[in-house]
Amino acid sequence: MTEPRKALVLGAAGGLGRAFVERLRGRCEVVALGHLELDVTRRNDVFDVVREHKADLVIDAACFSDIDACETDRWQAYLTNRDGAKHLAMAVAETGGLLVYPSSDMIFDGSKQTPYREEDPPNPLSIYGDTKLAAELSVMSHAPNHLVVRTGWLFGPYGRNYVTDLLAWKDTEEVVLGSDDHRGQPTYQPDFVDAVLELVKKERTGVWHVASEGDATQVEVAHAAYEILKVKKVEIKALRRGTGGRAALRPRYSVLDCSKLFGAGIQLRPWKAGLRAYLASVTS
């Protein structure tokens, strides 16, 4: 169980990439590259960067993560998510090291109605989910030393997400919309990153589900957040499928079974505890 000596974080300007960079600082040498420094769709550039830095830990946080925009910009979604991951996997296979690929609960269709295990067959409903699944397959096919970590919908201090929207809306909006037909796992960014880095430290590889304990809809998260913040004047309404400009179809149920993670001695706190910690950090 050892810490990495050098980490290369791609997509470092995005929310998840920034979270990894912040949690890695002080633990090892960190090279953080955003899209402006490295476009992962450019195969030769990816190989050049990976060869130059020869990091023993490479984190692929470069992602086209706007689920609805992926439906209308499919070409870019596949270029970034599928092809970018393939380029990186092939480059890391050449230089050595561990490739960490954060994936998504959106690779499942929600028909199971019980928490999804790592070995359950995927069936994406959206372009975003399909590109993430394709990226997983590329990583598993081309990078012998890989760690694919699927998670729920992330919230936290870096990047825009549903909880940051709730914070922005609480003083300006009379009505807040949230879905109540997709049950997933709100997961606090720092908790997710810490769990992934613990898997790295334990030298675990393969496919893992890493998400906060418990599940919820966006409407339930909104009620919980405003209860913690003592906001009473905002009305929370449900946003149903096919309304509000939601182009991508979401699974009705995408909760992940994290028992494999628990067996490795790692467990994330409940999502409400993570939500409470995040809101305390931004309102204190």
PyMOL commands that set and color helices and strands:
alter all, ss='L'
color gray80, all
select helices_A, chain A and resi 15-24+43-53+67-72+74-95+105-107+127-142+162-169+189-201+218-229+259-263+271-283
alter helices_A, ss='H'
color red, helices_A
select strands_A, chain A and resi 6-10+29-33+57-60+98-104+146-151+154-155+175-179+187-188+206-209+235-239
alter strands_A, ss='S'
color yellow, strands_A
deselect
rebuild
show_as cartoon
